[in-house]
Amino acid sequence: SFPSTFLSNNNQSSSTPMQSVSTPSVLASASASLPSVSNSIVTSGISELKSSSGSRKARVLYDYDAANSSELSLLADEVITVYSIPGMDSDWLMGERGNQKGKVPITYLELLN
Protein backbone atom coordinates (compact mmCIF):
# COMPACT_ATOMS: atom_id res chain seq x y z
CA SER A 1 0.00 0.00 0.00
CA PHE A 2 1.09 3.63 -0.55
CA PRO A 3 1.96 5.93 2.32
CA SER A 4 -0.93 8.19 3.34
CA THR A 5 0.91 11.29 2.06
CA PHE A 6 0.60 10.02 -1.52
CA LEU A 7 -3.06 9.13 -1.10
CA SER A 8 -4.03 12.47 0.42
CA ASN A 9 -2.19 14.52 -2.28
CA ASN A 10 -3.68 12.86 -5.36
CA ASN A 11 -5.66 15.93 -6.56
CA GLN A 12 -3.53 18.71 -5.12
CA SER A 13 -0.58 20.48 -6.69
CA SER A 14 2.76 19.83 -5.09
CA SER A 15 3.91 22.45 -2.60
CA THR A 16 7.53 22.18 -3.80
CA PRO A 17 7.77 22.51 -7.59
CA MET A 18 10.52 20.60 -9.37
CA GLN A 19 13.53 22.72 -10.28
CA SER A 20 14.87 22.25 -13.79
CA VAL A 21 18.54 21.38 -14.06
CA SER A 22 20.64 23.45 -16.45
CA THR A 23 23.40 20.86 -16.91
CA PRO A 24 22.43 19.85 -20.51
CA SER A 25 22.88 23.39 -21.78
CA VAL A 26 26.29 23.58 -20.11
CA LEU A 27 27.32 20.29 -21.71
CA ALA A 28 25.98 21.32 -25.11
CA SER A 29 27.98 24.54 -25.13
CA ALA A 30 31.11 22.72 -23.94
CA SER A 31 30.85 20.01 -26.59
CA ALA A 32 30.26 22.60 -29.30
CA SER A 33 33.77 23.93 -28.76
CA LEU A 34 35.50 20.52 -28.64
CA PRO A 35 36.17 19.61 -32.31
CA SER A 36 39.44 21.00 -33.56
CA VAL A 37 40.74 21.55 -37.07
CA SER A 38 43.33 18.78 -36.78
CA ASN A 39 40.65 16.31 -35.64
CA SER A 40 38.49 17.02 -38.66
CA ILE A 41 41.48 16.54 -40.98
CA VAL A 42 42.34 13.20 -39.38
CA THR A 43 38.69 12.12 -39.45
CA SER A 44 38.32 12.91 -43.14
CA GLY A 45 41.54 11.00 -43.80
CA ILE A 46 40.17 7.98 -41.97
CA SER A 47 36.88 8.03 -43.84
CA GLU A 48 38.74 8.34 -47.17
CA LEU A 49 40.90 5.38 -46.20
CA LYS A 50 37.93 3.28 -45.12
CA SER A 51 36.01 4.09 -48.30
CA SER A 52 38.90 2.89 -50.44
CA SER A 53 39.12 -0.89 -50.37
CA GLY A 54 42.88 -1.01 -50.75
CA SER A 55 45.84 0.33 -48.88
CA ARG A 56 47.45 3.75 -48.95
CA LYS A 57 50.89 5.17 -48.36
CA ALA A 58 51.52 7.29 -45.29
CA ARG A 59 54.47 9.43 -44.22
CA VAL A 60 55.47 8.99 -40.59
CA LEU A 61 55.51 12.35 -38.78
CA TYR A 62 57.26 11.31 -35.53
CA ASP A 63 59.30 8.42 -34.18
CA TYR A 64 57.12 5.83 -32.43
CA ASP A 65 58.30 2.93 -30.26
CA ALA A 66 55.95 -0.04 -30.33
CA ALA A 67 54.43 -0.73 -26.89
CA ASN A 68 53.99 -4.46 -27.65
CA SER A 69 54.39 -7.05 -30.39
CA SER A 70 51.09 -6.11 -32.07
CA GLU A 71 52.40 -2.61 -32.87
CA LEU A 72 54.93 -1.42 -35.45
CA SER A 73 57.79 0.90 -34.46
CA LEU A 74 58.09 3.94 -36.72
CA LEU A 75 60.81 6.37 -37.74
CA ALA A 76 60.00 9.96 -38.68
CA ASP A 77 59.92 10.69 -42.44
CA GLU A 78 59.69 7.06 -43.57
CA VAL A 79 56.84 6.06 -45.88
CA ILE A 80 54.82 2.95 -45.00
CA THR A 81 51.73 1.23 -46.36
CA VAL A 82 48.61 1.53 -44.18
CA TYR A 83 45.10 0.11 -44.26
CA SER A 84 42.14 -0.22 -41.93
CA ILE A 85 40.71 -3.41 -40.52
CA PRO A 86 36.97 -3.59 -39.76
CA GLY A 87 36.31 -3.42 -36.03
CA MET A 88 39.71 -1.94 -35.20
CA ASP A 89 39.94 1.18 -33.02
CA SER A 90 39.61 4.24 -35.30
CA ASP A 91 42.71 5.82 -33.71
CA TRP A 92 44.88 3.04 -35.20
CA LEU A 93 45.67 1.64 -38.64
CA MET A 94 47.56 -1.46 -39.72
CA GLY A 95 50.96 -0.53 -41.07
CA GLU A 96 53.40 -2.50 -43.21
CA ARG A 97 57.07 -1.90 -43.87
CA GLY A 98 58.66 -4.68 -45.92
CA ASN A 99 57.81 -7.91 -44.11
CA GLN A 100 57.00 -6.14 -40.81
CA LYS A 101 53.36 -5.51 -39.93
CA GLY A 102 51.61 -3.97 -36.92
CA LYS A 103 49.22 -1.38 -35.53
CA VAL A 104 50.28 2.26 -35.83
CA PRO A 105 48.67 5.34 -34.24
CA ILE A 106 46.99 7.44 -36.93
CA THR A 107 48.06 10.70 -35.25
CA TYR A 108 51.68 9.86 -36.16
CA LEU A 109 50.83 9.64 -39.88
CA GLU A 110 50.23 11.92 -42.84
CA LEU A 111 48.11 10.00 -45.36
CA LEU A 112 49.37 10.30 -48.95
CA ASN A 113 47.92 9.53 -52.44
N, C-alpha and C positions, 0 to 999 in steps of 0.2 A: 504494500500500500504506500501511497505518497504521503510525505509529511504534511501536516495540516496547513503549513504556510503556502504550499502550492495549491491546495484545494481552495483556500479562502481567497486567493489572488487571481482566480481564473478569468474574471471579467474586468479587472482593474488594470490601469497602466502601471508600469513599474515605477517605483519612487526614485530609482537610481538609473538614469538612462545609460546605455552602453556608449563608451567613448570610442571614436574611431581611431585607429592606429595609423600614423603617417609613415610607417617604415617602407611600404612599397614605393612611394614616391621618392624617398631617399635612395633606395636601391636602384630605381629606374634612372635617376639622374647620374648616379655613380657609374652604372654600367654603360651609359651613353658615352662616357668619356674614355672607356677602356680601350677600344680598338686603336691600334697604332698603324702608321703607314707601313712599317716593316712587316707587321703581321699580315696585312692585306696582300702584300707582295708575295710573301711566303705561301699564303693560302691559295692565291691564284696559281702559283707554280705547282703546288700539290695537285690542284684540280686538273691542270693541264697534263700533268704526269699521269694521273689516274685515268684521264680520258683517252690517252694514247695507250695502245695495248702493249707496245714494246718498251724498250729501255731508252734512257737518255744519258747524255754525258753531263757531268757536273764538275765544276772547278771547286777544289777544297779551299775555303777561306782561311782556316786556322788549323794548326796542329791539333790532333785529337788522339789521346791514348785510350785504347779499348779497355773498358772496365771488366770485361769477361770474354770468354771464348766465342760468344755469339756476336760480338762486335768487331768492327774492322778499324784498326788504327789508321790515322790519316796524317798526311804531311801537307802543309800549306802550299798552294799553287799547283798541286798535282791534279790531273784530270782522271776521274774514275767513271765507270758506268753505274747508273743507279736505276732502280725500278721499285714499284710498290708491290706489296703482297696484300691481298684482301684480308681484312681482319687485323692487320698490324697497326700499332699505334701511329697516328698521323704525324707525330713529331719525328718519326724515323723512316728511313728508306733502306732497302737492301743495296749494298754497294759491292762492286767487283773491281778488283785490280789484278790482272793476270789470272792466276789460279786461286787467289785469295777472295773470300766472300764473307760478308758480315753486315750487321746493322750499323747504320751511320746516322748521326743526328742531323736533321734537315737544316737546322740553323747554322751548321758549319759549311753549307754548300751554296754555290751559285749555279742554278740549273742553266744549261746551255742548250743549243739547237732546239 
